[in-house]
């Protein structure tokens, strides 16, 4: 009799536990559903009716477009709504989806400030909101997302400083803040992130180097020729500002002098033809080296790579790609990180490569000067930013 009562009690306790767990799970699913419906209510434009026709209480949340649930916990695991042309503001209620791991809203038209409530998503590993119209400051509370590995904020209207708290994201592998209206330094604490594999640098990297050369060439009555410009001689300081370094073989030109001669050999692959063959040094030699640098950065190919033999050089490879085969020479990583259309990519990169080739004309007299390089870079930057604001 005692054993029977004990068994009955055990069954009742198990049933109670099962019902309690079921109720808790239902509550959690309801929490996610409520958060997503609140998100939907703030969408002002859904041109493809992706959410309007699908996100309904008549169907399971886990079957909704863009939603994936975790089978183990029965909670929403990821929300991926990229490239849907959605317009509106992001509901702070998404911060209640405590099991969310991936939030991808890339390439829509979300505006307003990024809700700080989303910084409560402590399981979040991927936050991708690039190519929208978010404005205001980057929330300092992003530093509380301790599991975050991928943070893409590029091509928005964020302003102010990058918060120091980003340096707390010890798991961070990739960070992109380019094409915003940010000012001030990138936090020095980011240099302590041992897991960081890629950081989106400002377009200013190229203009910093160009401005440095323009100052050396035209900033005084005595031009300075660097003579050995290459990527390893461009250093980034703690504020991520590019500086030209290593002036070991630099030459000073007398007032009114346009060139001089040297027997000191610079780095193969970056030196101008007249430098290599005749030892002629001029400011136009630095311009040539700058053009080679541009090509290397955007193709991820060094001018000394094994593929460049006989008549094929980095320069002739680029020439052969214009105007219709640019995608074949462009660094594929750059394509993956951009939300631009193929036409936009072709337009922008055609401008970059054309500028690089203007720097690398065989005749020094035919090469562009660094003052005009800066003007061209600023025009290209304006076009890139303009295309991403549409």
N, C-alpha and C positions, 0 to 999 in steps of 0.2 A: 504493500500500500504506500509505504514511504517512497519507494523507488518510482511508483507511478506518479505521485505528486511531484517528485523532483523532475521527472521527465516533462510533465505538463508545464511546470514552471519554466523550464529551460526553453520549451517551444514558444511559450508566451513572450519570454524575454527576447528571443530571436526574432519573432514576428514584430515586436515593438521596435527593435533595432532596424529591421528592414524597412518598416514604414517610415521611421525617422529619417533614414538615409534617403529614401525615395522622396520624402518631402523636401529635404535639404537640396537634393539634386534638382528637383522641380523649381525650387526657389532660385537656384543659381542660373538655370536656363532662362527663367523669367527675367532675371536681372540683365542678362546679355540681350534678350529680346527687347526689353524696355530701352536699353542704351542704344541699340541699333535703330529702333523706331524713332527715338528722339533725334538721332543723327539724320535719319531720312526726312524728318519734319523740317529741318533747316536747309534742305537742298532746294534751291530756287530754280534750278534748271537741270533737267535730266533728259537731254535731247533724244536719247535712244530708248527712253522709258525702261531702263534696266532695273531700276529699283521700284518704280511705280507699279510695274506689272508682276514683280516677283516677290518683293518683301511684303509678305502678308501674314497675318496671324492664322490664316487658314492652312498654312504649311509650316513644317519644322524650320526653325532658325537655321539648322545645319544644312538645309537644302537651298538656302538663299544664295543668289548670285554673289560671288566674291567672298563668301563665308565658308570657312573650314573649321570643323569641330574636332576636339581631341577625344578619341573614343574612350580613353581611360577615365577621364573626369566628366565627360559630357558637357564641356564648356567650349566656347568659341576660342579657337587657337590662333586663327589668322583672319585678317580682313584685308583683301587685296582688290582695290578698285581703280587700278591705274588705267590711264588712257580712255576714260569714259566721258570726258568733256563735262563733268559735273561742276556745277557752280553753286556756291553758298558758303556758309561758315561751318566749322567743325564743332559739333556739340560737345560740351565738357562731359556729358554723360558717358562718353566712351571710356572715361577714366574709371568707370565701375566694372569694366570687363577685366577682372583681375587675373584671368588666365591667358590673356592675349600675348602672343609671342611675336607676331608679325603685323605691322600696320603699314600698308603701302597705298598711298594716295597719289602717287606720282602722275604728273602730266594731266592735271585737271585745272580748274579755276577756283579753287578754294581761296577765300580771302579772310581778312580780319586777323586778329592775333591768334597765335597758336595757344590753345587752352592749357594752362598750367596744370589743370586737373589730370591731363594725360600723363603727367610725370609721376602718377601713382601706379602706373602699370609696371610693377617691379619684375615681372617675368619677360618684359619686352626685350627682344634681341635685335629686331630690325625695325627702324623707323625711316621710312622713305617718303618725304613730302616735297621733293624737288619739282621744279617746273609748275608752281602754283603762284598765288599772289598773296601769300602770307606777309604780314607787315608787323611793325613794332619790334620789340626786342626779342632775342632768343632767350627763352625762360632759363633762369639759373637752375631751376629745379630739375632740368634735364640731367644734371649731375647725379641725381638720385636713382637713375635707371641703371643700377649696378650690373645688370646682365646684358646691357646693350653692346652689340658687336658692330652694327652697321648704322651709321647716322648720316643721312643725306638731306641736307637743307638747301642745296644749291638752287639758283635761278628763282628766287622769290624777291620780296621787297623788305627783308629783314634789315633793321638798322641798329646802330649802336655798336657795342662791343661784343665779341665772342666771350661768354662768361667763363671765368676762371674755373668754375665747377666742372667744365668739360674734362678737365684733367683728372677727375675722380673716376672716370669711366675706364676702369682697369682692364676690361674685356674688349675694349674698342679695337676693331681691326681697320675700319675705313671711316674716314670723316670727309665730308664735302660741304663747304660753305661758300663756294665760288658764286659769282654773279648775283650778289646781293648789294645792299647799300651799307655794308659794315665799315666801321672805322676803328682805328686803334690797332694794337698788336694782337696777334694770335697768342693766347696764353702760353707762357713759358712752361707751365705745368704739363702741357701736352707732350713735351719732350721726354717726360718720364713714363709715358704709356708704352710699355715694352711690347705689347701685342699689336700696336699700330703698324699696319702694312702700307697704307696709302692715305695721303691727305691731299685734298683738292686745293691747289695753290691758286692764288689770285692771278688774273691776267696780268697784274702789275709786274710779275716776274720778268716778262719780256721787256716791258717799258722801263723797268728799273735799270736793266743792263743797257738798253738803248740810251737812256738819259745819262748814265755814267759815261758812256763813250762820247756822246754829244758834248758833254762838259769837257772831257779830255781833249777832244779835237777842236772845239770852238769856244771854250770858256775863257781863254786868255790869248794873248798875242803869241804865245809860244805853244804850239800844238804838241800834245803828248800822244805817241803811238804805242799802244800796249804791246803789240807784236806777237802775243801768244794767247789769244782769246779762245777759250774752249770751256765746256761745261764744268770741268773740275776746277777751273779758276774763277767760277762764280759761286760765292758763298752766301748762305742765308743766315741773317743774324737772329737774335731771339725774338724779333718782331716779324720774322719771315720776310724781311726786306732783302732783296738781292744786291750783293756788292761784288764788283770786279776786284780780283785779288791777284797776287803774284806779278809784280812789276819788274822782275829780275832782268828781263832783256828789253824793257821799254826804251824807247828813243825819244829824245826831245828834238823838235825841228826848230831851227832858227827862225826868227821873224821873217816872213815872206818866203820861207823855204817850203816846198811842197813834198819833197822826198829826200831820203838819204840812203846810204848803203850799209849793209852789215854782212858779216861772215858767220854770225850766230844763227843756227838753224832752229826754227820754232817747231811745233808739233805737226808731224805729217798728217795730212788730211784736212787741216784747218787753215793752213797758210795759203796765201794768194799765189797764183801762178808766177807773177813777176818776182815775188819774194823767193820762191823755191828755185827759179832758174837763174836769176840775176842778182839776188840779194837786195832788191829794191824795197825800201820800207816807206810807207806813206799811210795816212789815215784811211785811205781807201783799202788798204790791206786788212785793217781791223773790220771794215764794213764787210769784206768778203768772209772773214771768219764768223762774223755775226750771222750771216746768211746760212752758212753751213750749220751753225748751232740751231737755228730755227728748223732746218730740215731734220736734224737729228732728233730734236725734242718731239716733233710731231709724227715721225716715222718709227722712232725707237730703233733706228739703225745708225751705227757709227760709220763715219766715212772710211774707216779702215776695216770694216767687216769683210769676211772672206768672200762674200758674194760679189764684191766690187773688184773685178779684175779686168785687165785689158781695157777696152773702150767703155766699160760700164763703171760709172762712179755714182756716188749718192746724188750728185747734181744731175747727171744724165738720166738717172732712174726717175727722178722727179719730173724732169722735162717730158719724158715719155709717158708719164701718167696724166698729163694735162691735155685736154680738159675733161676727158671722159672716164679715166681709170684711177681717179684719186683714191677711191676706197681700197684699191689694191696695195697702195703704199702707206696709207694712214694706219697708225697704231690702233689695233682693234680695241684696246682698253679704252681709248678715248671715245670710240663709237658706243661702247656699252654703257659709259657713264653719262652720255648726253641724252636728252629727251627731244633733240631736234629731229626734224624730218630729214630724209636723205637729201632732199634738195637744199635745205638750209646748210647741212654739213658740207655739201659740195661747194656751195657758194662761199662759205666762210673759209674753208681750207684752200680753195682756189685763190682767194685773196692772200692768205698767209704764204702759200708756196710761190705765188707770183712776186710777192715782196721779197722773199728769200732769194729768188732767182735774180731780181733786180740788184740785190746786194752782191751777187756772185757773177756778174758779167766778167768776161775774160779781160776786157780792157778796163783799167782803173778809171779812166775818164768817163766810161759809160755807166759806172756804178752810182747808185743813189748815195746821198750823204746821210749822216745819222740824224740830222735835224728833220729831213724829209721822212726818214724811217719812223720817227716818233709820231709825226702827223698821220702817216698811214696806219700805224698801230691804233691810234685813237679812233680813227674812222672805222676800222674793223671792229674794235671793241664796241663802239656805238651800234653797229649793225647787229652784233651778236646779242647785246642786251635788248635791243629793240625787237628782235625776232622772238626773244623769250618773254617779252611783256605782252605779246598779242594774245 
